[in-house]
Amino acid sequence: MNSAIYDLFLHTRQSITPRDLRDFTYADPGYHEYLREWLLVYETKEVPADIDAEPISMAFYENISSPKFEQLERFLNYRRFITSSVLMLIEQGAFDDDKTRASQLTAAIVSDAGSADREYLKLLRPAINSAREVLKAENTEVTYPYFTFASIFLAQMTSDWKAADAAASQLIQDDKDVRENDDLNWKVCNAQLLFGLDQGNGPHWKKLTKQLCGSIENPDTQFIIDAVRVPKKR
């Protein structure tokens, strides 16, 4: 087990309670097994490779502006637990699009990181890098560069500008590598940097990209911002 990912998982587990799982896990009549599965994950500190996919996806589609989320940080702690569990699946080689898309997963991680505690961010950054390495080595996931993209945001959040610049250059290389890889490039949608690999969560990412800062030291960062930004209205 990768220590970076497991340490993150344990940290997010400490930030929630079984009540949080009961309050936020999708539980319409007929779907009670979902809650049982996540309570089992919480109790055993393990994520089974065959865990049902729908509760993972549902956690990313919740309307957090609804009255249900008056205690928003509780929900965000819950979702951080869910996303760290998905990173555990990646480590096991059990990640697939039926559970959640990489673009969707990383967008949720970046969105939820803004209000997180310092220890979470400290643990998250190496965990994201580990997940990227696993997916790249498997050579089956066309959207692994989204993890590199997430690394730019997380580095800037922690004012690690050198790491942010390095991740920007790595993202450009990752995008190029995917397009030149015959095992992956048949899945590419179009020529746009990154979003051309998977457009499923593009609008969310475009909003997030407004948070990025350009770099004096590395023009690659501004190149990425310009390549994925929301087109100006005429």
MDAnalysis code that builds the backbone (N, CA, C; Angstrom):
import MDAnalysis as mda
import numpy as np

u = mda.Universe.empty(702, n_residues=234, atom_resindex=np.repeat(np.arange(234), 3), trajectory=True)
u.add_TopologyAttr("name", ["N", "CA", "C"] * 234)
u.add_TopologyAttr("resid", np.arange(1, 235))
u.add_TopologyAttr("resname", ["MET", "ASN", "SER", "ALA", "ILE", "TYR", "ASP", "LEU", "PHE", "LEU", "HIS", "THR", "ARG", "GLN", "SER", "ILE", "THR", "PRO", "ARG", "ASP", "LEU", "ARG", "ASP", "PHE", "THR", "TYR", "ALA", "ASP", "PRO", "GLY", "TYR", "HIS", "GLU", "TYR", "LEU", "ARG", "GLU", "TRP", "LEU", "LEU", "VAL", "TYR", "GLU", "THR", "LYS", "GLU", "VAL", "PRO", "ALA", "ASP", "ILE", "ASP", "ALA", "GLU", "PRO", "ILE", "SER", "MET", "ALA", "PHE", "TYR", "GLU", "ASN", "ILE", "SER", "SER", "PRO", "LYS", "PHE", "GLU", "GLN", "LEU", "GLU", "ARG", "PHE", "LEU", "ASN", "TYR", "ARG", "ARG", "PHE", "ILE", "THR", "SER", "SER", "VAL", "LEU", "MET", "LEU", "ILE", "GLU", "GLN", "GLY", "ALA", "PHE", "ASP", "ASP", "ASP", "LYS", "THR", "ARG", "ALA", "SER", "GLN", "LEU", "THR", "ALA", "ALA", "ILE", "VAL", "SER", "ASP", "ALA", "GLY", "SER", "ALA", "ASP", "ARG", "GLU", "TYR", "LEU", "LYS", "LEU", "LEU", "ARG", "PRO", "ALA", "ILE", "ASN", "SER", "ALA", "ARG", "GLU", "VAL", "LEU", "LYS", "ALA", "GLU", "ASN", "THR", "GLU", "VAL", "THR", "TYR", "PRO", "TYR", "PHE", "THR", "PHE", "ALA", "SER", "ILE", "PHE", "LEU", "ALA", "GLN", "MET", "THR", "SER", "ASP", "TRP", "LYS", "ALA", "ALA", "ASP", "ALA", "ALA", "ALA", "SER", "GLN", "LEU", "ILE", "GLN", "ASP", "ASP", "LYS", "ASP", "VAL", "ARG", "GLU", "ASN", "ASP", "ASP", "LEU", "ASN", "TRP", "LYS", "VAL", "CYS", "ASN", "ALA", "GLN", "LEU", "LEU", "PHE", "GLY", "LEU", "ASP", "GLN", "GLY", "ASN", "GLY", "PRO", "HIS", "TRP", "LYS", "LYS", "LEU", "THR", "LYS", "GLN", "LEU", "CYS", "GLY", "SER", "ILE", "GLU", "ASN", "PRO", "ASP", "THR", "GLN", "PHE", "ILE", "ILE", "ASP", "ALA", "VAL", "ARG", "VAL", "PRO", "LYS", "LYS", "ARG"])
u.atoms.positions = np.array([
    [0.841, -1.196, 0.000],
    [0.000, 0.000, 0.000],
    [0.878, 1.249, 0.000],
    [0.565, 2.170, -0.883],
    [1.311, 3.422, -0.963],
    [1.059, 4.245, 0.301],
    [2.147, 4.603, 1.000],
    [1.979, 5.290, 2.283],
    [1.378, 6.679, 2.119],
    [1.734, 7.394, 1.026],
    [1.207, 8.749, 0.832],
    [-0.316, 8.731, 0.698],
    [-0.815, 7.808, -0.101],
    [-2.269, 7.723, -0.305],
    [-2.963, 7.211, 0.951],
    [-2.379, 6.218, 1.602],
    [-3.013, 5.662, 2.801],
    [-3.005, 6.669, 3.946],
    [-1.922, 7.413, 4.078],
    [-1.868, 8.444, 5.128],
    [-2.949, 9.496, 4.907],
    [-3.162, 9.879, 3.646],
    [-4.227, 10.839, 3.336],
    [-5.586, 10.246, 3.688],
    [-5.793, 9.000, 3.320],
    [-7.055, 8.318, 3.615],
    [-7.323, 8.306, 5.121],
    [-6.329, 7.967, 5.921],
    [-6.502, 7.926, 7.372],
    [-6.807, 9.313, 7.934],
    [-6.163, 10.324, 7.365],
    [-6.405, 11.697, 7.832],
    [-7.849, 12.115, 7.547],
    [-8.342, 11.817, 6.352],
    [-9.728, 12.204, 6.029],
    [-10.712, 11.395, 6.859],
    [-10.371, 10.166, 7.165],
    [-11.242, 9.337, 8.006],
    [-11.372, 9.940, 9.406],
    [-10.290, 10.503, 9.914],
    [-10.326, 11.110, 11.245],
    [-11.180, 12.374, 11.286],
    [-11.460, 12.928, 10.110],
    [-12.198, 14.197, 10.039],
    [-13.699, 14.004, 9.927],
    [-14.154, 12.751, 9.861],
    [-15.592, 12.487, 9.759],
    [-16.024, 11.507, 10.846],
    [-17.325, 11.334, 10.943],
    [-17.912, 10.385, 11.887],
    [-18.917, 9.514, 11.139],
    [-19.326, 8.398, 11.721],
    [-20.387, 7.601, 11.080],
    [-21.642, 8.418, 10.807],
    [-21.913, 9.410, 11.665],
    [-23.082, 10.251, 11.417],
    [-22.951, 11.007, 10.095],
    [-21.755, 11.493, 9.782],
    [-21.546, 12.189, 8.509],
    [-21.861, 11.263, 7.340],
    [-21.438, 10.014, 7.452],
    [-21.726, 9.046, 6.393],
    [-23.233, 8.840, 6.259],
    [-23.926, 8.770, 7.374],
    [-25.383, 8.577, 7.341],
    [-26.089, 9.799, 6.763],
    [-25.570, 10.981, 7.060],
    [-26.225, 12.209, 6.608],
    [-26.002, 12.488, 5.130],
    [-24.850, 12.094, 4.591],
    [-24.493, 12.534, 3.244],
    [-24.425, 11.428, 2.193],
    [-24.390, 10.174, 2.616],
    [-24.370, 9.104, 1.622],
    [-25.754, 8.932, 1.024],
    [-25.800, 8.812, -0.297],
    [-27.073, 8.668, -1.015],
    [-27.844, 7.485, -0.444],
    [-29.067, 7.744, 0.028],
    [-29.789, 6.703, 0.758],
    [-31.278, 6.705, 0.490],
    [-31.681, 6.827, -0.760],
    [-33.087, 6.669, -1.094],
    [-33.512, 5.222, -0.813],
    [-34.812, 4.991, -0.643],
    [-35.265, 3.613, -0.428],
    [-34.756, 2.679, -1.523],
    [-34.210, 1.570, -1.100],
    [-33.659, 0.615, -2.058],
    [-32.156, 0.751, -2.240],
    [-31.570, 1.824, -1.638],
    [-30.138, 2.051, -1.793],
    [-29.402, 2.000, -0.456],
    [-29.968, 1.299, 0.517],
    [-29.373, 1.251, 1.848],
    [-28.003, 0.580, 1.856],
    [-27.744, -0.272, 0.869],
    [-26.453, -0.966, 0.825],
    [-25.292, 0.012, 0.656],
    [-25.551, 1.154, 0.021],
    [-24.496, 2.141, -0.156],
    [-23.943, 2.590, 1.184],
    [-24.839, 2.911, 2.108],
    [-24.409, 3.353, 3.422],
    [-23.654, 2.246, 4.139],
    [-24.133, 1.035, 4.029],
    [-23.445, -0.081, 4.669],
    [-22.025, -0.227, 4.135],
    [-21.874, -0.050, 2.826],
    [-20.545, -0.183, 2.215],
    [-19.582, 0.865, 2.757],
    [-20.059, 2.112, 2.850],
    [-19.165, 3.173, 3.300],
    [-18.905, 3.111, 4.796],
    [-19.877, 2.628, 5.567],
    [-19.618, 2.402, 6.987],
    [-18.571, 1.311, 7.171],
    [-18.608, 0.317, 6.295],
    [-17.611, -0.750, 6.363],
    [-16.220, -0.219, 6.026],
    [-16.144, 0.647, 5.019],
    [-14.862, 1.277, 4.685],
    [-14.339, 2.049, 5.890],
    [-15.224, 2.780, 6.512],
    [-14.841, 3.582, 7.685],
    [-14.342, 2.678, 8.823],
    [-15.047, 1.594, 9.062],
    [-14.716, 0.725, 10.190],
    [-13.454, -0.090, 9.954],
    [-13.278, -0.585, 8.726],
    [-12.152, -1.476, 8.441],
    [-10.898, -0.740, 7.968],
    [-11.052, 0.533, 7.595],
    [-9.946, 1.326, 7.049],
    [-9.413, 0.708, 5.759],
    [-10.297, 0.077, 5.010],
    [-9.951, -0.533, 3.728],
    [-11.040, -0.210, 2.709],
    [-10.620, -0.096, 1.449],
    [-11.574, 0.186, 0.369],
    [-11.588, -1.014, -0.572],
    [-12.657, -1.808, -0.575],
    [-12.702, -2.983, -1.456],
    [-12.708, -2.576, -2.928],
    [-11.977, -3.319, -3.725],
    [-11.852, -2.988, -5.148],
    [-13.183, -3.035, -5.876],
    [-14.133, -3.811, -5.368],
    [-15.422, -3.951, -6.048],
    [-16.508, -3.079, -5.425],
    [-16.137, -2.042, -4.706],
    [-17.129, -1.175, -4.079],
    [-18.043, -0.576, -5.147],
    [-19.320, -0.421, -4.823],
    [-20.290, 0.070, -5.791],
    [-19.911, 1.461, -6.276],
    [-20.071, 1.703, -7.556],
    [-19.606, 2.943, -8.169],
    [-20.494, 4.142, -7.891],
    [-21.805, 3.936, -7.792],
    [-22.727, 5.072, -7.780],
    [-22.538, 6.018, -6.589],
    [-22.300, 5.525, -5.367],
    [-22.117, 6.476, -4.262],
    [-20.928, 7.411, -4.474],
    [-19.915, 6.939, -5.160],
    [-18.757, 7.779, -5.447],
    [-19.169, 8.912, -6.371],
    [-19.852, 8.572, -7.450],
    [-20.290, 9.594, -8.404],
    [-21.287, 10.553, -7.771],
    [-22.199, 10.030, -6.948],
    [-23.221, 10.879, -6.346],
    [-22.609, 11.946, -5.454],
    [-21.494, 11.646, -4.826],
    [-20.849, 12.610, -3.928],
    [-20.374, 13.843, -4.678],
    [-20.135, 13.712, -5.985],
    [-19.644, 14.834, -6.775],
    [-20.763, 15.652, -7.400],
    [-21.994, 15.135, -7.345],
    [-23.100, 15.826, -7.995],
    [-24.056, 16.481, -7.000],
    [-23.735, 16.423, -5.724],
    [-24.597, 17.049, -4.730],
    [-24.645, 18.564, -4.926],
    [-25.809, 19.137, -4.725],
    [-25.987, 20.593, -4.806],
    [-25.638, 21.193, -3.448],
    [-24.413, 21.661, -3.295],
    [-23.953, 22.116, -1.988],
    [-24.538, 23.469, -1.593],
    [-25.337, 24.069, -2.465],
    [-26.001, 25.323, -2.107],
    [-27.368, 25.070, -1.458],
    [-27.786, 23.819, -1.378],
    [-29.090, 23.510, -0.799],
    [-29.031, 23.632, 0.728],
    [-30.195, 23.800, 1.369],
    [-30.228, 23.932, 2.841],
    [-29.600, 22.741, 3.557],
    [-29.560, 21.607, 2.877],
    [-28.968, 20.409, 3.470],
    [-27.532, 20.648, 3.891],
    [-26.859, 21.600, 3.234],
    [-25.438, 21.802, 3.472],
    [-25.148, 23.110, 4.219],
    [-26.016, 23.410, 5.209],
    [-25.759, 24.582, 6.035],
    [-24.435, 24.418, 6.783],
    [-24.119, 23.184, 7.140],
    [-22.813, 22.884, 7.733],
    [-21.917, 22.337, 6.614],
    [-21.505, 23.237, 5.748],
    [-20.818, 22.836, 4.526],
    [-19.529, 22.086, 4.804],
    [-18.786, 22.505, 5.813],
    [-17.490, 21.872, 6.058],
    [-17.638, 20.394, 6.412],
    [-18.749, 20.039, 7.041],
    [-18.995, 18.625, 7.319],
    [-19.098, 17.846, 6.014],
    [-19.826, 18.415, 5.052],
    [-19.956, 17.731, 3.769],
    [-18.619, 17.668, 3.039],
    [-17.859, 18.753, 3.079],
    [-16.569, 18.753, 2.396],
    [-15.616, 17.741, 3.031],
    [-15.660, 17.587, 4.337],
    [-14.862, 16.549, 4.994],
    [-15.291, 15.166, 4.517],
    [-16.616, 14.997, 4.394],
    [-17.151, 13.733, 3.870],
    [-16.637, 13.478, 2.458],
    [-16.701, 14.498, 1.605],
    [-16.284, 14.289, 0.217],
    [-14.773, 14.091, 0.119],
    [-13.998, 14.716, 0.998],
    [-12.555, 14.458, 1.010],
    [-12.276, 13.005, 1.374],
    [-13.099, 12.458, 2.248],
    [-12.981, 11.036, 2.580],
    [-13.288, 10.176, 1.356],
    [-14.312, 10.559, 0.616],
    [-14.676, 9.814, -0.594],
    [-13.546, 9.889, -1.629],
    [-13.021, 11.090, -1.876],
    [-11.981, 11.228, -2.897],
    [-10.702, 10.501, -2.489],
    [-10.380, 10.523, -1.216],
    [-9.191, 9.777, -0.787],
    [-9.414, 8.275, -0.942],
    [-10.663, 7.844, -0.793],
    [-10.985, 6.424, -1.005],
    [-10.797, 6.046, -2.477],
    [-11.144, 6.967, -3.379],
    [-10.936, 6.700, -4.801],
    [-9.438, 6.619, -5.106],
    [-8.636, 7.457, -4.469],
    [-7.186, 7.349, -4.646],
    [-6.682, 5.988, -4.171],
    [-7.320, 5.455, -3.139],
    [-6.980, 4.102, -2.683],
    [-7.305, 3.069, -3.773],
    [-8.406, 3.266, -4.471],
    [-8.755, 2.366, -5.568],
    [-7.724, 2.447, -6.692],
    [-7.271, 3.662, -6.979],
    [-6.241, 3.828, -8.007],
    [-5.000, 3.050, -7.620],
    [-4.607, 3.150, -6.362],
    [-3.416, 2.448, -5.886],
    [-3.558, 0.934, -6.051],
    [-4.790, 0.441, -5.921],
    [-5.049, -0.997, -6.058],
    [-5.173, -1.440, -7.512],
    [-5.145, -0.476, -8.440],
    [-5.362, -0.817, -9.837],
    [-6.819, -1.085, -10.134],
    [-7.713, -0.528, -9.302],
    [-9.149, -0.795, -9.444],
    [-9.926, 0.431, -9.897],
    [-9.248, 1.418, -10.448],
    [-9.931, 2.630, -10.905],
    [-10.494, 2.405, -12.301],
    [-11.725, 2.866, -12.525],
    [-12.299, 2.830, -13.868],
    [-13.358, 3.911, -13.981],
    [-13.751, 4.197, -15.202],
    [-14.701, 5.289, -15.459],
    [-16.087, 5.015, -14.900],
    [-16.384, 3.754, -14.546],
    [-17.679, 3.458, -13.949],
    [-17.765, 4.025, -12.532],
    [-16.617, 4.162, -11.882],
    [-16.612, 4.694, -10.519],
    [-16.648, 6.218, -10.550],
    [-15.763, 6.824, -11.302],
    [-15.788, 8.264, -11.541],
    [-14.710, 8.589, -12.564],
    [-14.857, 9.673, -13.282],
    [-13.867, 10.074, -14.271],
    [-12.724, 10.802, -13.575],
    [-11.512, 10.647, -14.112],
    [-10.351, 11.307, -13.512],
    [-10.506, 12.822, -13.513],
    [-11.090, 13.366, -14.574],
    [-11.296, 14.812, -14.642],
    [-12.257, 15.275, -13.552],
    [-13.285, 14.481, -13.293],
    [-14.271, 14.799, -12.259],
    [-13.649, 14.677, -10.866],
    [-12.901, 13.617, -10.653],
    [-12.258, 13.378, -9.362],
    [-11.304, 14.507, -8.993],
    [-10.425, 14.861, -9.926],
    [-9.430, 15.882, -9.616],
    [-10.059, 17.262, -9.464],
    [-11.126, 17.545, -10.217],
    [-11.828, 18.819, -10.049],
    [-12.425, 18.916, -8.651],
    [-13.018, 17.827, -8.165],
    [-13.583, 17.825, -6.813],
    [-12.485, 18.005, -5.769],
    [-11.359, 17.345, -5.973],
    [-10.248, 17.459, -5.027],
    [-9.759, 18.898, -4.931],
    [-9.565, 19.541, -6.076],
    [-9.084, 20.924, -6.075],
    [-10.144, 21.850, -5.476],
    [-11.402, 21.656, -5.839],
    [-12.480, 22.501, -5.308],
    [-12.547, 22.426, -3.787],
    [-12.395, 21.229, -3.258],
    [-12.565, 21.018, -1.824],
    [-11.316, 21.351, -1.015],
    [-10.193, 21.541, -1.689],
    [-8.932, 21.768, -0.971],
    [-8.822, 23.173, -0.400],
    [-9.578, 24.120, -0.969],
    [-9.420, 25.517, -0.581],
    [-9.639, 25.786, 0.891],
    [-10.588, 25.081, 1.503],
    [-10.892, 25.313, 2.918],
    [-10.320, 24.235, 3.830],
    [-9.485, 23.372, 3.293],
    [-8.949, 22.251, 4.067],
    [-7.840, 22.707, 5.012],
    [-7.559, 21.883, 5.998],
    [-6.487, 22.195, 6.936],
    [-5.122, 21.948, 6.298],
    [-4.104, 22.503, 6.889],
    [-2.752, 22.422, 6.324],
    [-2.252, 20.985, 6.221],
    [-2.593, 20.176, 7.209],
    [-2.130, 18.789, 7.194],
    [-2.723, 18.037, 6.001],
    [-3.992, 18.319, 5.698],
    [-4.615, 17.688, 4.534],
    [-3.857, 18.050, 3.261],
    [-3.558, 19.330, 3.076],
    [-2.836, 19.762, 1.879],
    [-1.447, 19.144, 1.830],
    [-0.811, 19.050, 2.970],
    [0.519, 18.449, 3.032],
    [0.492, 16.996, 2.584],
    [-0.542, 16.281, 2.986],
    [-0.667, 14.870, 2.626],
    [-1.201, 14.689, 1.211],
    [-2.043, 15.628, 0.776],
    [-2.694, 15.499, -0.530],
    [-1.700, 15.579, -1.683],
    [-0.755, 16.480, -1.613],
    [0.130, 16.706, -2.751],
    [0.912, 15.450, -3.147],
    [1.591, 14.757, -2.230],
    [2.269, 13.519, -2.645],
    [1.307, 12.410, -3.048],
    [0.101, 12.412, -2.468],
    [-0.885, 11.387, -2.838],
    [-1.330, 11.572, -4.286],
    [-1.548, 12.823, -4.687],
    [-1.929, 13.118, -6.070],
    [-0.816, 12.696, -7.024],
    [0.417, 12.982, -6.671],
    [1.544, 12.594, -7.519],
    [1.641, 11.076, -7.642],
    [1.397, 10.381, -6.552],
    [1.441, 8.913, -6.581],
    [0.360, 8.335, -7.478],
    [-0.848, 8.904, -7.385],
    [-1.949, 8.433, -8.221],
    [-1.622, 8.649, -9.697],
    [-1.044, 9.788, -10.020],
    [-0.656, 10.069, -11.405],
    [0.346, 9.029, -11.907],
    [1.326, 8.712, -11.085],
    [2.350, 7.751, -11.487],
    [1.755, 6.373, -11.736],
    [0.810, 5.977, -10.887],
    [0.160, 4.679, -11.057],
    [-0.609, 4.630, -12.378],
    [-1.412, 5.653, -12.638],
    [-2.232, 5.673, -13.853],
    [-1.365, 5.764, -15.111],
    [-0.298, 6.529, -15.045],
    [0.581, 6.624, -16.207],
    [1.234, 5.282, -16.495],
    [1.663, 4.595, -15.457],
    [2.319, 3.295, -15.628],
    [1.351, 2.246, -16.171],
    [0.075, 2.327, -15.783],
    [-0.914, 1.365, -16.281],
    [-1.160, 1.536, -17.774],
    [-0.974, 2.760, -18.274],
    [-1.080, 3.054, -19.705],
    [-2.462, 2.734, -20.279],
    [-3.490, 2.977, -19.475],
    [-4.860, 2.755, -19.949],
    [-5.746, 3.981, -19.748],
    [-5.338, 4.923, -18.931],
    [-6.172, 6.081, -18.584],
    [-5.679, 7.326, -19.313],
    [-6.460, 7.766, -20.296],
    [-6.056, 8.886, -21.137],
    [-6.025, 10.205, -20.371],
    [-6.717, 10.275, -19.257],
    [-6.844, 11.548, -18.540],
    [-5.918, 11.666, -17.327],
    [-4.892, 10.836, -17.251],
    [-3.988, 10.978, -16.104],
    [-3.351, 12.366, -16.007],
    [-3.184, 13.133, -17.113],
    [-2.625, 14.492, -16.965],
    [-3.458, 15.420, -16.080],
    [-4.728, 15.090, -15.845],
    [-5.513, 15.926, -14.932],
    [-4.919, 15.926, -13.520],
    [-4.251, 14.856, -13.157],
    [-3.597, 14.826, -11.848],
    [-2.412, 15.791, -11.821],
    [-1.730, 15.920, -12.942],
    [-0.653, 16.904, -13.043],
    [-1.228, 18.309, -12.970],
    [-2.353, 18.521, -13.644],
    [-3.029, 19.814, -13.602],
    [-3.400, 20.163, -12.166],
    [-3.957, 19.198, -11.444],
    [-4.318, 19.423, -10.039],
    [-3.098, 19.804, -9.207],
    [-1.956, 19.233, -9.538],
    [-0.733, 19.532, -8.788],
    [-0.336, 20.995, -8.899],
    [-0.628, 21.626, -10.045],
    [-0.337, 23.060, -10.198],
    [-1.147, 23.857, -9.187],
    [-2.430, 23.573, -9.099],
    [-3.306, 24.278, -8.167],
    [-2.839, 24.084, -6.727],
    [-2.566, 22.832, -6.372],
    [-2.212, 22.529, -4.987],
    [-0.883, 23.161, -4.599],
    [0.053, 23.197, -5.538],
    [1.340, 23.844, -5.261],
    [1.159, 25.343, -5.061],
    [0.325, 25.958, -5.905],
    [0.081, 27.393, -5.743],
    [-0.664, 27.688, -4.444],
    [-1.584, 26.813, -4.050],
    [-2.304, 27.010, -2.789],
    [-1.356, 27.072, -1.597],
    [-0.256, 26.334, -1.693],
    [0.704, 26.284, -0.592],
    [1.923, 27.167, -0.860],
    [1.807, 28.024, -1.878],
    [2.871, 28.979, -2.233],
    [4.187, 28.293, -2.580],
    [4.087, 27.090, -3.110],
    [5.280, 26.387, -3.584],
    [5.398, 26.652, -5.080],
    [5.897, 27.837, -5.414],
    [5.891, 28.299, -6.801],
    [6.836, 27.491, -7.678],
    [7.929, 27.025, -7.122],
    [8.855, 26.200, -7.895],
    [8.190, 24.894, -8.333],
    [7.474, 24.266, -7.410],
    [6.762, 23.021, -7.735],
    [5.639, 23.286, -8.726],
    [4.974, 24.435, -8.590],
    [3.894, 24.777, -9.521],
    [4.441, 24.936, -10.933],
    [5.569, 25.595, -11.064],
    [6.188, 25.757, -12.376],
    [6.599, 24.412, -12.965],
    [7.144, 23.545, -12.124],
    [7.561, 22.222, -12.595],
    [6.357, 21.410, -13.058],
    [5.249, 21.507, -12.324],
    [4.041, 20.773, -12.705],
    [3.462, 21.309, -14.009],
    [3.578, 22.626, -14.237],
    [3.079, 23.212, -15.486],
    [3.835, 22.642, -16.683],
    [5.145, 22.594, -16.573],
    [5.946, 22.030, -17.663],
    [5.648, 20.544, -17.838],
    [5.430, 19.852, -16.721],
    [5.119, 18.425, -16.789],
    [3.774, 18.187, -17.454],
    [2.805, 19.062, -17.196],
    [1.487, 18.905, -17.818],
    [1.584, 18.996, -19.334],
    [2.327, 19.952, -19.830],
    [2.493, 20.090, -21.278],
    [3.127, 18.827, -21.859],
    [4.108, 18.283, -21.129],
    [4.758, 17.055, -21.596],
    [3.800, 15.867, -21.514],
    [3.018, 15.797, -20.436],
    [2.057, 14.692, -20.294],
    [1.027, 14.706, -21.422],
    [0.518, 15.889, -21.739],
    [-0.456, 16.015, -22.824],
    [0.159, 15.544, -24.140],
    [1.386, 15.930, -24.375],
    [2.099, 15.518, -25.589],
    [2.303, 13.998, -25.618],
    [2.672, 13.439, -24.469],
    [2.909, 11.998, -24.387],
    [1.646, 11.197, -24.697],
    [0.517, 11.665, -24.188],
    [-0.753, 10.974, -24.448],
    [-1.059, 10.978, -25.939],
    [-0.871, 12.122, -26.572],
    [-1.216, 12.254, -27.986],
    [-0.288, 11.456, -28.885],
    [0.903, 11.143, -28.395],
    [1.852, 10.350, -29.174],
    [1.826, 8.865, -28.806],
    [0.959, 8.510, -27.878],
    [0.864, 7.134, -27.397],
    [-0.277, 6.424, -28.124],
    [0.056, 5.466, -28.967],
    [-0.962, 4.780, -29.772],
    [-1.940, 3.965, -28.932],
    [-1.561, 3.638, -27.707],
    [-2.473, 2.909, -26.833],
    [-3.544, 3.823, -26.237],
    [-3.296, 5.136, -26.292],
    [-4.198, 6.093, -25.662],
    [-4.807, 7.103, -26.624],
    [-4.069, 7.486, -27.661],
    [-4.493, 8.657, -28.450],
    [-5.776, 8.451, -29.248],
    [-6.228, 7.224, -29.397],
    [-7.503, 7.004, -30.088],
    [-8.687, 7.492, -29.242],
    [-8.433, 7.749, -27.942],
    [-9.492, 8.243, -27.062],
    [-9.554, 9.768, -27.017],
    [-8.549, 10.429, -27.577],
    [-8.474, 11.891, -27.505],
    [-9.606, 12.524, -28.306],
    [-10.230, 13.569, -27.748],
    [-11.384, 14.206, -28.386],
    [-10.980, 15.243, -29.427],
    [-10.052, 16.136, -29.065],
    [-9.646, 17.189, -29.978],
    [-8.269, 17.719, -29.592],
    [-7.820, 18.773, -30.257],
    [-6.455, 19.256, -30.101],
    [-6.251, 20.191, -28.916],
    [-7.311, 20.595, -28.209],
    [-7.137, 21.526, -27.104],
    [-6.316, 20.890, -25.987],
    [-5.390, 21.665, -25.446],
    [-4.561, 21.187, -24.352],
    [-5.428, 20.682, -23.207],
    [-5.162, 19.526, -22.724],
    [-5.800, 18.874, -21.586],
    [-7.281, 18.601, -21.796],
    [-8.093, 19.652, -21.991],
    [-9.529, 19.439, -22.126],
    [-9.876, 18.625, -23.362],
    [-8.984, 18.581, -24.329],
    [-9.200, 17.753, -25.499],
    [-9.065, 16.272, -25.204],
    [-8.524, 15.939, -24.038],
    [-8.395, 14.537, -23.641],
    [-9.715, 14.000, -23.104],
    [-10.466, 14.858, -22.433],
    [-11.747, 14.457, -21.851],
    [-12.516, 15.725, -21.521],
    [-13.576, 15.983, -22.224],
    [-14.323, 17.224, -22.054],
    [-15.460, 17.111, -21.054],
    [-15.553, 15.972, -20.391],
    [-16.682, 15.727, -19.501],
    [-16.822, 16.723, -18.369],
    [-15.719, 17.237, -17.847],
    [-15.794, 18.157, -16.716],
    [-15.136, 19.492, -17.038],
    [-15.042, 19.826, -18.324],
    [-14.395, 21.051, -18.762],
    [-14.938, 22.323, -18.138],
    [-16.278, 22.536, -18.113],
    [-16.818, 23.781, -17.556],
    [-16.397, 24.031, -16.111],
    [-16.407, 22.978, -15.290],
    [-15.989, 23.122, -13.899],
    [-14.517, 23.511, -13.825],
    [-13.704, 22.850, -14.601],
    [-12.274, 23.148, -14.593],
    [-11.999, 24.559, -15.097],
    [-12.744, 25.025, -16.081],
    [-12.511, 26.369, -16.606],
    [-12.762, 27.424, -15.537],
    [-13.757, 27.197, -14.678],
    [-14.006, 28.117, -13.579],
    [-12.852, 28.065, -12.579],
    [-12.370, 26.871, -12.308],
    [-11.267, 26.726, -11.361],
    [-9.996, 27.392, -11.872],
    [-9.812, 27.361, -13.192],
    [-8.590, 27.904, -13.779],
    [-8.447, 29.403, -13.517],
    [-9.551, 30.073, -13.239],
    [-9.482, 31.495, -12.907],
    [-8.669, 31.742, -11.640],
    [-8.494, 30.697, -10.830],
    [-7.732, 30.828, -9.594],
    [-6.224, 30.788, -9.831],
    [-5.799, 30.301, -10.993],
    [-4.374, 30.143, -11.246],
    [-3.687, 31.474, -11.492],
    [-2.446, 31.554, -11.053],
    [-1.615, 32.734, -11.285],
    [-0.553, 32.405, -12.324],
    [-0.235, 33.365, -13.172],
    [0.869, 33.191, -14.099],
    [2.195, 33.197, -13.360],
    [3.248, 32.802, -14.042],
    [4.563, 32.710, -13.418],
    [5.572, 33.581, -14.160],
    [6.344, 34.340, -13.388],
    [7.409, 35.137, -13.992],
    [8.531, 34.225, -14.477],
    [8.763, 33.153, -13.726],
    [9.891, 32.263, -14.008],
    [9.619, 31.285, -15.147],
    [8.359, 30.888, -15.306],
    [8.049, 29.827, -16.269],
    [6.845, 30.224, -17.130],
    [7.057, 30.500, -18.413],
    [5.936, 30.886, -19.290],
    [4.944, 29.758, -19.535],
    [5.300, 28.519, -19.191],
    [4.395, 27.391, -19.410],
    [3.091, 27.557, -18.619],
    [3.182, 28.153, -17.437],
    [1.980, 28.331, -16.615],
    [0.969, 29.228, -17.314],
    [1.426, 30.352, -17.836],
    [0.522, 31.258, -18.543],
    [0.022, 30.626, -19.826],
    [0.866, 29.846, -20.473],
    [0.449, 29.139, -21.689],
    [-0.730, 28.219, -21.382],
    [-0.669, 27.520, -20.254],
    [-1.754, 26.617, -19.860],
    [-3.021, 27.405, -19.546],
    [-2.881, 28.492, -18.814],
    [-4.042, 29.322, -18.474],
    [-4.737, 29.804, -19.739],
    [-3.947, 30.267, -20.701],
    [-4.523, 30.763, -21.951],
    [-5.164, 29.641, -22.762],
    [-4.588, 28.450, -22.681],
    [-5.071, 27.328, -23.496],
    [-6.397, 26.773, -22.994],
    [-6.654, 26.884, -21.700],
    [-7.861, 26.261, -21.145],
    [-8.865, 27.263, -20.595],
    [-8.587, 28.544, -20.735],
    [-9.462, 29.557, -20.157],
    [-10.813, 29.599, -20.882],
    [-11.803, 30.199, -20.203],
    [-13.127, 30.387, -20.793],
    [-13.014, 31.442, -21.887],
    [-13.492, 31.167, -23.103],
    [-13.411, 32.157, -24.178],
    [-14.104, 33.465, -23.798],
    [-13.516, 34.578, -24.184],
    [-14.112, 35.884, -23.902],
    [-15.370, 36.086, -24.748],
    [-16.376, 36.728, -24.139],
    [-17.612, 37.025, -24.868],
    [-17.385, 38.223, -25.781],
    [-17.949, 38.153, -26.948],
    [-17.821, 39.265, -27.894],
    [-19.035, 40.179, -27.818],
])
